[in-house]
C-alpha cells in the first residue's frame, strides 16, 4: 500500500513539473508580453529650452548673449544659496529658558 502512495506522489510531481515547464502547450499559465516601441530620432522633438536659455540649435550672437545672461542669473542664485547654507552651518546655539 505504501508503494502505491509513493508512486502516486511521484507521478503527480512529474506531471506538475511537465505542466509547469510548458511542454504540454497552452496549459501553462499565460504571460502577456509587451513589445517595446521606439520612435525614430528624426521624428522626436528636441527638448524645450529651460531657465531662460535660447533655442537648442540657435548659435547666433543674440542667442549666445541670452544664454550667457541666463547662466549669470543662475550662478547668482547659486551664490545666494551657498551664502545661506554657509550662514546656517556657522549658526550659533541659542539658549532657551524653560
N, C-alpha and C positions, 0 to 999 in steps of 0.2 A: 504494500500500500504506500509506503514512504517513497518507493521508487517512482510510482505514478505521480505523486505530488511534485517531486523534484523535477520530473520530466515535463510536466505541465508548466511549471515555473520557467524552466529553461526555454521551452517553446514560446512562451509569452514574451520573454525577454528578447529572443531572437526576432520575433515578429515585430516587437516595438522598435528595435534597432533598425530593421529593414524599412518600416514605415517612416521613421524619423529621418533616415538618410535620403529619402525621396526616390528610392528605387521603384516604388510602386506607382510613380507618376503623380497624378493630381491629388492624391490622398494626403500629401504633406501640406501643412498649413501654408497658405499662400502669403507671400510678402510682396508688397507693391513696390516696384522700382520706379524711381522718377528720373527722367532724363534731364541732364543739365543743359540749359540753353544759354548760348552766348551770343552777344551782339557783335557784329564785325566792328573793328575800330573806326572804320570810316563813317559809320552812322552814329557813333556815340558823340554826344555833345561835350564840349570842353567844360570843365568846372567853372562856375561863375567866380569872378574875382572877389576877394574878401577884404575887409578892413580898409577901404578906400583905395585899393590898388586899381591900376588901369586894366584893360583887357589883357588876356593871357598872351596874345600873339601880336601885341602892338609894341613896336620898337622905336617909335618916334620920340623926338626930344621932349615933347609935351608929356607923353606917357611916362618917360623916364623921370621927369621932374615931379609928376604926380606920385609916382611910386616912391621916390626919394622923400617927398613930404610925408607920405603915409608912414614910411619906415621911421622917420624922425619922430612923428607923433607917437608911434608905438614904443619907441625907445624912451621917450619922456615919461610915458605911463609906466614903463618898466622901472625907470629910475625912481619914480614916486613910490611904487610898490616896494622896491628894495629899501628905500629910506624908512617906510613904515615897518617893514619887517625888522630892520636893524634897531629901531627905537623900541619895538616890543621885546626884542631879545635882551636889551640892556635895561629893561624896566625894573624899577626898584620895588621891593616888597613894601606893602602898606600895612601899618599896624592897625589893628582893629580893636575897639573896646567893646566889651560884652556887657 
